[in-house]
Amino acid sequence: MPYDSNKHELEILDFWNKNNIFEKSVNQRPENKPFVFYDGPPFATGLPHYGHIVPGTIKDAMPRYKTMHGFRVERRWGWDCHGLPIENIVEKELDLPGKKEIEEYGIDKFNEACRSKVFTYADEWAKIMPRLGRWVDMKNDYKTMDKEYMESVWWVFSELWKKGFVYEGKKPMHICPRCATPLSNFEVTQGYKDVKDMSVTAKFKIHDTWDKIQVDGPLYMLAWTTTPWTLPGNVLLAVGENIDYAMVKHEDEYYIVAKELIMQVFEEKEYEVVEQIKGSDLVGITYESLFPYFTNLEGAENAFRVVTADFVTTEDGTGIVHLAPAFGTDDYEVFKKEGVPFIQHVTIDGRFIDEVKDFAGQEVKQKDDHMATDIEIVKWLAHNGKLFSKKKYEHSYPHCWRCDTPLLNYATSSWFIEVTKIKDQLLKNNEKINWVPEHIKEGRFGQWLEGVRDWAVSRNRYWGTPLPVWRCSSMSSEPASAMLRTGKQETRNNCEHIVVIGSVEELERYSNQHIDDLHKHFVDKVTFPCEKCGEEMKRVEEVFDCWFESGSMPYGQMHYPFENKEKFEKQFPADFIAEGADQTRGWFYTLHVLATALTTGDNPSIPKNKSTSAFQNVVVNGIVLAEDGKKMSKRLKNYPDPMDLVEKYGADALRLYILNSPVVVAESLNFSETGVREVYNKVCNTLWNVVSFYEMFEEEKTRRKKQETNLNPDHILDKWILAKLQLLICDVTKGMEEYKFTDASRPIQDFVLELSQWYVRRSRDRFKHGSEEDKQAAVTTLRHVLLELSKVMAPFTPFIAEKIWQTVNSKQGSVSSVHLEMWPEVDDNLISDKVISDKVISDKVISDMEVARKVVERVLSLRKEHGLKIRQPLLFVSSNYRFDPEIQKIIVEEVNVKEIKNIDNLTGKFPSLVEDRKDNFHILLNTEITPELKQEGLMREVVRAINQIRKEKKLSREHKVVVEYKTDDEELKDVLSAFADEIKMQVLADKLVEGEAGEDINLDGHSMSIVITKV
């Protein structure tokens, strides 16, 4: 019967639950020997998918392995509860399209609605994770929305504030207009898409006052932009100081453009180059504002002129760059230097302000039609004679990683962690981390650290941990209209007092109020007098980036430093974490930054002798794609549901398929159901057949009441499989100690196949017909192998490992669990001619058996090539390799020859020799079939036919039979007579007699009929 994985796994799951095996696996290990694992918290707003299952399998296998090495591995589940994923769900359900509608609805009601949606699928997670074999404490889970967790987040921020790593600043950042909040730079990298967009070359008319060159028509500077919606905010044009420019005449108008780009700009148009000009000569030229909206602003007299900038190139465009200070880092830096008005003509929710009269209220980048507004801008330019050319082009553009809205590069205020201050320490700490795969350290992660920028940690949202910053109300900023006029942020008086709260107790002390909940709609009501001027201290409006909360997970899950202080400090940093490659710029990064900041300096917030990251070993997985290499899509249904696969083939097959794949070394996996089925067949089903085989002979031995023999292998096959087992233990241990899951798991499948297809198959006659002593030795060896193998497989395939352990151990009256056992050690006594160096085993029995199997493979190939069935005995095979007599016997039986001869001086003596000369092996096979050999081959065909009928009648080894036959074939009669005893033994028959006609069979041209009767 095939292995019923779903049935058995559900039984094992029930056994674990009833006997608290997971809890025992933790509690039975000493508290003073911890292995610390951090689990990144997922959202429960969707069901688990392959993106969770892959790292989840890695996260489960290593703690199981370390537990078997005697470590106490506490595994606490966590939930990511805050942020835009929850908010977006509530916005849709309540039909709240933007911030305005949310605030009209009520932040308190909105946040409580968010709270109610956090655990939408939590029950399903609680069912699916255990069904996949994942052991983790989901009852004692931590939640980022818990008061205790949020308090630890406050503590982290307050410590960074004390260290001088926090500042409030205004910078161009990517914002999501839909969510009306900035994103951190690593969030932006997660949402790039290739899109078709509109580019524009606009005509900026130079004032007549420029008299360096006389022309007889209007003169324009041409500037190219890929964001036409920013043109109404233009205040300057930038040129390269040392770039050569040209004045070009076209249809009675004159244009200034970089000399190198003339052909690219004018394309098929007719033109004449009139003059060459150096970029430095263009500085100071003034031009007419492209749009009429902001010409009367205070300071506008200093705007609409040409400046130089070192970022201007001739790689594309026109060599002239239009600058809108509110919408680009380079633009903003020039604005600060040149003292021009700060024009922010777009609101943070991505709409033109009222002053942009022709487009007021329009979204500049509509989610469903991102070119719509740019097209309207182009039409306006064309209508007003200010459009030179337009063109569609394809480029990579950032989108919100949560709501998929096109992002805007937008100058706005935010609270920053000054990560650049600790860049060198971040790089040093990264050197101490063991990254798997190793190239991530200097590659994806290391390069990200090399280009590190300050981290914007505040979000203009609602459902999140509020920034614990209280500011004197006299310090509030002037309205946006004043900034639009002056570009300055001013305060009403000189009081700039700020208090950053680091604990609930501290806030209660300041406010003289009891604090039950730290969410925005509660703490925004908490005020207290300013210590300096007596005015009211109010909390700033922002909440934390949810990545700051995730990066605070080591402290939040233990409510550090308010609880578990000694335990946390002894166990920090973590020994092991694992997540996908995208987390190199997400969770891995935020963990690294916060831990480094908290442990850096003369007075570290976490008492450590030296600065450290939050983790010592990290395994990075890749992404799972559909079988055709495309992204998995629910809409396209191009991938199998993981739980359907578990029901078909079991969680073990899915787990081992994942751990054997390139996805565990940060590469992509084109997921294939066929691959999972193959693992089920080759490992789970094959191994269960071995267990069933063992049970059959174990029961026989038990009935005969024979005592268990000691493991003292004498037979060559026992020696071989036990040596192979030691090699397996060595290989898997080495792979796991290096956190290389493919290196650790792949040898398991090879071993299972060798156990089944070589050891058990070659030992069948020993089990069936061997001496009592040899049978006992074989059963004892197989029992030992199965028990040790179940331990080795336990971290990878926990269900079938447990099933084997329970099945084999039940014969000894044990009810323990394999997952409570210690990891097997290599037994030197089971290795012959051993050399153990750097955990590498060399064994002569293994190497000799490998050669023997190659010889067998070549001989079987020669048989096939010359049409000789394996059941047909041959006289001999000869080889240039000298084999141990026991191995010679195995080869003789496997290839069905009478003997192995030395190859010397055989050529020419036997006319029927055929040869194989591959891989330094010289093999000769005698293909002559004598009458005696032919008879023996026919006998084996008879045995095969009778055993096939036994199988069809579902007769087991316990069922003795009487075989009656009838045939007119004299040659067949001679065989049945001459080999009667051999046939009876092979088919478990009491009698072999001539009788009446029965089931007709054909044996390679010989006909007979057989009747089998159970005794």
N, C-alpha and C positions, 0 to 999 in steps of 0.2 A: 504493500500500500504506500502511495506517495505520502510524504510528510505533510500533515495537515497543520500548516504553520499558524493559521488564524486560530484554530481550536486550541492548539497547544499554548500559544502565546497568551491567550485570554486566561487559560488555566494558570499559567505561571504568574500572570499579573494578579490574579486572585490570591495565589499563594503568598506573593510578596506583601500584599495589602493585609491579609489576615495575620501574618506573622511579623509585620513591621520590620521587614528585612532591610529596607533603606535606612530607617532610623537606627537599627542595630549596627549597620555598617559604619555609621558615623559614631555612635555612642560607645562602641566597643574599642575604638581607637583612642589613644591617650590625648588629653587636651594639650599636653606639652609637646606634641609632635604634629603641628598643623601643616596642612598644605592649603594655601589660601587661593581661592578662585573668585574672581569678580564676574558677575553675569550682567551684561548690558540689558537694561529694561526695555521690553517692547511695548507698543501700544496694543490695547485690547479692542481697538475699534475695527479690526478685521480679523479674519481667520488665519491661522498659521499657513504659510506657504513654503516653497522650497528655499526661499531666502532666509527662513527661520530654521528649517529642518537641517540644512547643511551645517551652520555653526552650532546648532543645538546638538547634533550628533558628536561633533568634535568636543563640545563642552561636557558631554556626558562620558565619553570614552576615557578622557584623561583623568577625571576624578575617580572613576571606577578603578583604573589602573593604580593610581596613587594610594587608594584605600587598601588595595591588596598588598601594597608595600608597607602597610602599617601606619599610614598617615590618617589623621582626622581631617576629613574634607567636608566642611560645612558648605552647603549649597542653598543659598536663599534666593528665592524668586523675587523679581521686582517688576513694577508696572510704571511705565512712562505715562503720566496722567495729564500733563499740561501741554499747551501749545496749539499751534494752528490746526493740526489734524482734528482735534476735538472741536475747536471753534468752527471750522469749516462745515462739519456735520450739523452743528446746531444752527448755523447761519442758513443752511439750505432748508432744514426742517421748519424753521421759524420765518423763512422768507425775509431774511435781513441782508440786503445786498451790500451794505457797507457800514463803516464806523458810525456814521450819522444815525442810521436806523438802529444800530445796536444801542447807542447811548439814549436814543429816544425810548427804546423798549425798556431800558434799565439795566445797568451793568450788574446789579445784584441778581436780577432774574436771569440774565444771560449766563452768568457764572454758575448759578445753581443748575441751569439746564445743562451746562457743560459737565458739571459734576455727575449728573444723572446718566451721562452717555459714556463715561470713561470705561465702564466694564461691560459694554454691550456684548462682547463675545467671550467674557472671562470664563464662563462655564465650559464653553467648547475648548478653550485652551487647556483647562484643567482636565479634560478627558483625553485630548489629543496628545499632549506631552507625555503622560505615562504610557499611552498606547504605543508610542514610538520608542519606548524603553528609556525615556529620560527620567533620571532620578534628580529631583530638586524639591526643596521645601516650598510648596505653594500655599500651605496653610499659614505659615509665619512670614508672609510676603511683606515687602516694603513698598510703599507707594510714594511717588514724588509729590503728591498732593497732601500727604500727611503733615500735620503741624510739626512733628519732630524732624521729619526730613527737611522741610522748608527752613526750620530753624538752623540746621547744619549748613544749608546753603547760605543763609544770612551770615553765619560765622565765617565761612570761607571768604565771602566778599569783604566783610569787615576786616579780616586779616590782610587781604590784599590792599585795602585802603590804607591801613596802618603802615604797610611796607612801601607805600608810595607808588603802587602799581595801577592805581585807578585814577582816571581823569574824565571829566566831561568835555567833549569837544564837538566841533562842527566840521564834518568832512563829507566829500562826495562818497556815497556808498550806493550799492545796489539796493533798491527798495522794491517791494512788491506793492503795486498800486491797489490791487484787490484787497490785500491784507493791511495796507497802509502802515507798513512797518519796514525798517531796514533789515537786511540779512547780513550775516557775517560772511567773510570772504570764502570760507570753506563750504558754507551752505550754497553759495552761488555756483561753485564748481560742480555741484551735483545735478544741475538742471539745464545744461547746454543742449540746444537742439539746432539742427540744420534747418533754416527757414529761407524763404524767398522774401526779399525786402526791396525797398525803393531807395535809390541813391539820387542825389540832386547836385547839379553844379549851378550855383546861384550867381547873379550879377550884382556886385556891390559898386555903385556909382561913385567915382572919385569926385570930390568937390573941385570946382573950377579954380580954386585958390592954389592948387598945385601947379606951379609954373616952371618946373624943371624941364618938362618936355611939352612942346606945343603940338596940339593935334587939332584937326578940323572936324572933329565929331566927338560924341560922348565917349568917356574912358571908364572902363570897369576893371575891377579886380575879380577874378573868378575863384570861388571857393567851393570845394566839393565836400559833401557830408553824407553819411549813411543814416543820419537821424534828422530828417527834415523838420520834425516837430520841435527841435531845439532852436531853429532859426529865429523865431520871434524873441528869444532871449539873448540874441547876439549883442556883444558890446565891443569886441575887438576882432581884428584879423591878425594872424601871426604868419611871419615869413622866416626863412632861414637866413641868417646874417651873411653866410658865405655861399648861398645858392645863387646860381645865375638865372635871372629871369629875362623874359622877352616881352616887348610890346608887339602885339599881333593885330593886324587890321583884317576885319572880316565884315563885308557888307556895310561899309561906312561907319562901323563902330570899332573901337579899339579895346583890346583886352590885355591884361597883364597876367602872365602864367609862367610857371617854371619852364626854362628852355628845354630841359630833357623831356618834358611831358607834352609838348606842343602837338605832336602827331596823335598821341593818345587822347588828348582833349578835343581836338578839332576833327579827328577821324577823316571822313570823306569831304568835309567842308573845304572850300577854297579859302586860302588865307595868305597874308604877306607879313613877314617878319620885318618890323619897322625899326626897332631899337633893342639893344641889349642893356640890362640894368642889373646891378648887384643888389642882393637882398638888403644890405645895409643902407642903400640909397632910398629904399622904400619906407624906412622907418619915419613915423610922424605924419604920413599922409592921412588925411581925414576923408571920410566917406559918408554918404547918406545912409541913415538907418534903414535896414532892409524892410522892416515893418514900422508902422507909425506909432506903436503903442507906448513906448517908454522914452521918447525923445525929450520930455520935459522934466525928467527926474532930477533931483538934487545930485549934482556931480556929473550929469550927463555931458557937460561941456568937456570933460576929460575922456569921454568914451568915443566910440566909433572912429578909431584910428588904427594905424598899423604898428605892430610891435614885433620884436624878434623873439623866437623861442627855439631852444635846442632840440625839441621833439619834432620839429617840422622836417620832413624828408621828401625825396622825389620818388619814393617807391610806388606811390599810386596817387590818385586825385589830381590836383593842379599845382601842388607845391605851396598852396596858401590854405591856412586852416582857420575856419570860423570858430570863435570862442564864445561859449555861453557858460559863465562861471558856475552856475548852479548845477551843471550836468556833466561833470567830468573832472577827474583829478588834476590833469594838466591845466585845464581851463581855470580851475579854482586856484591853483598856485599862482598863475599869472595875474588873476584878479587881486590876490592879496598883495602882490608886488606893485601893480600898476595903479591902485587906488581908484578904480572905476565903480560905478553903482553895481550892487548885487541884485541882479534881476532873476527872480525865481517865478517864472510865469506859469508854473504848473504846481498844483497842490500835491500833497503827499499821497492822495488817493488817485493821482494820475490824470487830473483834469485841468484844462486851461483855466486860469483865473479870469475874473470878470473883465480885467483891463484888456485882455486879448479879445477884443470885441467881436471880431469876425468868427471866432471859434470858441467863445466862452462856454465852459461846461463840457466841452467834448473830451472824451478819453483820448489820450495821445497814443496809447497802444492797446487797442481793443483785443481782448482774449480770442474772440472768434474771428476777427478780421484785423490783424495787426497792421496792415498797410492802409486801412481806410482813412485815417486822419492824415497820414503822409500824402496821400493822393489829393486830399482837399488842400493841403499846403501847396502842393505843386500847381494845382489849378489856380490858386490865388496868385502865385508868382508869375505864372504864364499870363494871367489876365492883366497884371500890373507891369508887364514888360521886364520882369526880373528873373526869368527862367532862361538859362542858357541850354541846359540839357537835362534829361532824366533817363534813368536806366534801372531795370530790375537786376538784382544779383542775389546769389545764394551765399549765405555765411552762417557761422555758428553763433547763436544768440542765447543769452541766459534766460531761463524761465524759473518761476518759483517752484521749488522742489516739492511743495505741498499742494498748491492749487493750480499749477501749470500756467500761470499768468506771465506774460512777458515782463521782465524786470526793467526798471529805469535806473540809470546812474544819476543819483540825486543827492545834492548837498543837504544834509540835515544834521541835527544835533543828536548825539548818542553818548552813552557812558561806555568807556573803553577800558580794557585791561591792556596795559602797556607791555605787550608781549615782547616787543623789540628790545626792551631792557634786559631780558633774560635769554636772548637768542643764543649766546655762547654756551650758557649752562644747559639749555634745551638740547643742543647738539652734543655736548659732553654726556649728558644722561642717556641720550639715544644710543651712544656707543656701548653702553652697559647692557642694553636689552638684547635678548636672543630673539631675533625675528625669523619666522618660518613662513614663507621662504626667505632666505637671507638677503636677497637682492632688494627687498622692501626697505631695509634699514638705510642704505645709502641712496636708494632709488626713490620710489614714490614718497616715502615718509621723510627721508633725509633732505630731498630736494624741496619739499614743502617747508621744512624748517629753515632751510637756507633763505627762502624768500618770505619768511614770516612777517606778518604785519600785525598791527595792533588789532585787538579783537573787540568788536562792537557787541556788547553783551545785553544792551537794553532793547526792548521791543515796545512799540506803541500799541500794545494789545491789552487783554483783560484776564484771560484764564491762564495764569502762571504765577510763579512766585514773585511777589512784588519786590522791586529794589528797596532795600532797607535804608533809604536815604531821605532824611527829613531836612528841608531847607527853610530858612527864614523867609516868611511870606513877603518881606520887603525887598527880596532879591528877584522877584518874578520878572520875566523878560517882557519887553515891549511887544505889541502885536506884530504879526507878519507884515502888515502894511508899512510899518516903520522900517523894518528890515529891507523891504522892497525899495524904499526911498533912499536909505542911507547905507545899507549893507553892514550896519553895526548892531550889536546886541548890547543894550544899555540897561542899567539897573536904577531903581528909584533912589536908593541911598547907598551908603558905604558898607552896610552890614552884609557880609557874605558868609554868614555862619551856616555850616552844614554839619549834621550829625549822622553818622553811619552806625546803625544799630546792629549788634552782633548776637543778640539773644532775646528771647521773649522776656526774660527777667529784666533786662536792661530797658526794653520798651515800657514795661509795666512801671519801672522805677521813674522813668522820665514823665510818663503820662498819668501815673497814679490810676491806671485802669487795669482791669483783669482782661487778658487776651486769650480768647479761646480758638481763634481761627486767624491764620495769617494771609488769607487771600485778599485781593485788592478791595473788594466791596466791604470788607471789615476794617482793614488797617488804614484805608484812606480817610476814615472818620476819626482816626486817632491823631490828636494834635497836642502840642505842649508849648509853653513859652520859650522864646529864644533866650538863651543864657546871656547873650551880649546886648540885645536891644529891647527885649521884652515883647517883641512882635510874635505872632503865632508861627510856630514851626509846622509846616505841612509836608506830607510825603510827596516826592516827585511822582509823576503819573505812570512811569514805565514799569513793565514787568521784565523778568529775566528771559533772555534767550533760553529755550528749553535745553540747548546743548550745554549751557552752563550748569543746569541742574543735573544732566547726565554725567558731566565731568566731575560733579560733586558726589557721585554715587558712593565712593568708598567711605565717605564721612557720613552721608545722609542715611545709608542703610543701617549704620550702627549708632546713629544719633550722637556722633562724635562732635565736640569733646564733652558733651553733657552727660553721656553714658558710655560704658564700655571703654573708658579711656585707656586703661592699662592693656586690655586685650587688643585693642586696635593698634596701639603703638608697637606692641610686640610683633604683630602680624602684618605690618605695613612695610614695604609694598606687597602687592599680590604676587604669588608665584606664577599665575597663569591667567590669561584672558584669551578670548577668540571672538572674532567677528569678520565681516566681509571687507574686501579691499576698499570699499567706499569709506570705511570708518578711519582710514589713515588721515582723512581730512575732517573727520567727525569725532566719534567717541574716543578713538585712540589719541587723537590730537588734544582734545579737551582734558582728558585724564592726565596726559603728559604735561600740559601747560600748568594746570592747577597744582599738581603734585610738586612740580619743579619750583613753582613760585612759593608754595607753602613751606618747602624745605630749604630754601635758599636764604643766605644771609647769616649774620652773627647770632641772631636770635630767631631761629626757625619756629614757625607756628606749630609744626609737628616735630617734636624733639628727635632729631636724627643727627648722627655724626657728620653726615655729608648729604648734599642735595641728591635727590633721587626721583626717578619717575614713579608712576603709580603701579607699574607692573614690570616683571623680570622676563617673562616668556610670553610671546604672543604668536598665535597661529592665525594667518590671514587666508580666508577662503575667497575664491572667485565667485562668479555669478553663474546661475543655472539658466540655460537657454532651452528653447524648444529643440526637438530633434533635428530640425532643419536649420538650426543656427539663428533663428529669429527670436525676438523677445517673447517670453511667455505671455499669452494674452487670453484673458477669460472670454473676451468677445469671439476670438478666433477658435477657441477650444483646441489649441495646438499642443496641449500637454496633458498627461494623465493626472487625475486627481490623486494626491498622495495617499489619502485614506483608502481609496479603491485599490491601490497597489498593495497597501498593507493587508487588506482583506484577502487579496489574491495570493500574495507571495510572502507576507509577513514583514514585520518591521526589521528583523535581522537582515533579510536580503537587501532591503532598501538601505539600511545603515552601511553594510559592507560594500555595497555598490558605490555609495558616496565616498567612503573612506579609501577605497581603491582607486578613485578617480583623480584627475588633475585639479578638480575644484578645491581640494584641500591644500593646494600649493598656489592659490591665488590665480589660477587659470580658469577659463570658461569651460563649462561642461554642457555639451549638447545632450540633454537628458533623453534616455532611451528606456522604454518599458522592457524591451528585449534584453537590455543589459541587466535589469533587476531580475528578470526571469532566469537568465543564465546563471546569476549568482545563486538563486534559489536552487536550481537544478544541480549545479556543480558543487555547492557547499552544503546547503541545508538538507536537501533531499538525499544527496550522496552520503552525507555523514549519518543521517538517520538510518539509512540502509545498513551501515556498518554497525550502528547500535543494535538494530534488530537482529543482525547476524550474531552479535555478541550475546544478546539475550537468549537466543536459541540454544547456544552451547553452554552458557552459564547455567541455564535451567537443567540441562542434562547432567552437568557436573554436580549440581546441588542434589539432584535426585539420587545420584550415585554416592552422595555423602562423602565426597572426597575433600580432604583438607586443602585450603589455599596454599599453594606453593610460594616460596619466596621469589622475588624478582631477581633471578640469577640466570640471565639468558645464555643458552648454549647453542640454539639453532641460529644459523646465519641470518634468517629473516627477522628474528627477534632482535638480534644485535643491531641489524640495520635500522629497523623502525625506531628503536630506542635511541640510537645515535642521531637519527634524523629529528627526533623529538627534542634532543638537547640543542641541536642546531636551530630548531624553530624557536625554542625559548630564548636562546641567545639573540637571534635576529629581531624578534619582536621586542625584547627588552631594550636592545640598542636603539631601535626605531622610536620607541616611546620615550626613552630618556632624552632623545634628541628632538622630541615633539614632531617627528616626521611620520605622519599617520600612514602614508602610502608605503613607506619602507617597513612599517610595523605590520600592516594588515595583509599585504600581498603574499607573504610567505604562508599565511594560513590556508589560502585557497590551494596553493601548490601542495601543501602537506596533506590536506584532506583527500585530494585526488590520488596522491601516492599511497596513502593509507588504504584507500578503497581499491584502487586499480592495480596495485602491486602487492602490498602486504597481505590484505585479506584475500585477494584472488589467488595469490601464489600459496597461501596457507590453507586453502579450503580442504585439501586432502588431509592435512595435519589435523584439522578440526574434526573431519568426518571419519577418517580411517587411520589416524595415527595411533601410536601407543598411548596408553593412559597417561604416562609421564609427559609425553610430547603435547597431548591435548591440554593437560593442565598448564603447561608452560605457555602455550599459545593463548589460552584464555586469560591467564594472569597477565601476560604482556599486553594483550588488547585492553584489558580492564585498566591497567596502569596508564596506557596511552590515552584512553578516552577521558579518564579523570584529569590527567594533567592538561590535555588539550582543552577540556572545558574551562579550566582556569585561564589558559592563554587566550581563549576566545571571549571570555567573560566581558571585557571592556568593549569589544566590538559588536558581538552578537549576544547580548545578555540573556535573551530568552532561550535559545537552543542550548547555550552553555548551561543554563540552569536545568533545562529538561534532561540533558545528558547526565549531569551530576546527580539529579534526583533518581533517574532511572538506574544508573549503574550503582550508585551508593545504596539504593533501596535494598539491594541484595544483602547488604551488610547491616540493615536495620537503621540507617542514618536518615535524619530528617533535616539536616543542616542545609545551608545555601552555599553555592559556589562563591557568591559575592561576599561571603564572610571569611573566605579562605585567604591564606597568604599566597603571594605570587610564587610560582615554582622557581626553584633554583636549578642551575645546570648541575647535573650529577656526573662528576668526573669518572666515576666507576663505569658509566655506560658509554664511554667513548674509548675506542681502541686507537693506539698510536696517536694520542691526542696532542695537539699543539694549541694552546689557548693564549692568544696574544691580542691585545686590544679588542677583547670580546669576539674574536674570530676563531671558529673551531675548524680544525682539519682532522678528518677521520678516514682511515684506510678502508674500512668496511664501506663507508659511503662512496668513496671514490671508485672502489672496485665494482660496486653495484651500479654506479652510473655507467661505467664502461660496459658492464654486462647488458644493461638495458639498451645501450646503443647497438651492441651486437645483435640483440634480439630484434630491434627495430629494423636493422639491415637485412637480417635473414628473412623476416616476415615480408619485407619488400621484395626480396628475391623470389620467395614463394609465390607472391601475387603476380610478379612479372612473368613467371613461368607456369602459371595456372595450377599450382599445387595447393590444395586445401590444407588448412592447418590440422585437420583431423587425420590427414594422411601421414603416418610416420615415415621418416627417411632414415638413411643409414648414419650419416654423420655430417657435422659442420666443422670446419677447421678455421683457426684464427691465429694471427701473429701475436696475440696477447695471451700471457700465461695467467690462468685463473686459479683461484683457490678451489679445491675439490667441491666444497659446498656450493659455491657460486656456479661451478660447471654443471652441477646437478640441476640448479634452477634453470639455467639456459637450456639444457637438454629437454626439460619438461615443457618449458615455455615455447620452444620452437618445434617440439615434437620430433626430435632425432634420437638415435640410439646412443650416440656418444659424441664427444668433442675430440678431435685429433689435432696434433701439432701440424702446422701448415707446411713445415719443411719437407721438401722432396715429394710432394703429392702431385704436382702438376705433371700431367702426362700419364700417370698411373691409372687414373679413373676417367674414362671418357665422358662421364655425365656431370663433370664439375662445372659450376657457374660461379662467378666471382663478383665481389664488390670491393672497391679500393678507395673509399671516401674517408676524409679526416684521419689519415694515418692508420686506418684500420684496413687490413687485408683479410677478407673473409671468403672462404670457399665453401660452397654447398653442393653436396652430392645429390643430384636429382633422380638417381636411379631408383625405381620402385620394383622391388623383388616380389615374387608371389606371396611370400610371408608378410611383407610390409603391406601389400594390398589387402590381405585378409584382415590384418590388424586395423587398417583404416576403415574397412567396412564394418568391423565390430564397433568402432567408435561412432559411426553413423547410426547403428542400431541403438546404442546407449542414448545418443542425443534424441532420437525419435521417441523412445520410451519415456524419457524424462520430460519431454514436451507434453506428452499425453498426461503424465502425472500432474504437471503444472496446470493444464487445462481443467483437470478434475479437482484442482485445489487440494491436492494431497500434500501433507507436510512430511517432515523427516520421521515423525513418529508412526506414520502409516506404512506398514509392510504390505506387500502386494504379491499376487500370483500373476505371472505374465504367461499368457497363452499365445502362440503364434501359429500361422499357417503360411507355407510358401512352397512353390514348385521349383524355386531357384536352388539348384544343387550347390552352387558356390556359397549361397547364403546359408543353406543348411549346415555346410561344413563349418562355417564361421560360428553359428549359433551353438554348435556342438563343441568345437574346440575352445571357445572362450566363454562357456556357460558360467563358470564360477566368477569370472571377471565381470560379466554383464550383470549377474545377480547382485554383486557387491555395489556396482556403480548405480543401479536403479533401485536399491533397497527392496529386492524381491526375495521371497522365501523359495519360490519355485520358478523355473523357466521351462515350460513344457509345450509340446506340440498339441494343438487343439483345433477348435472350430474357427471358421472365418470370423473376423472382427473388423476393426477399422483399417482400411487400406492405406498403406504408405508406400512411397517410392524412395529408394535409397540409391541415388546416383545410378539409375538404370536397373536396380534390383528391386523386385516387388515382393511385398509380404503383407499380411494382415495381422493385427494385434488386438487382443482383449486383455484389459488390466482389471483385476478384481481385488478390492481391498480385503485384507485378511481380517 
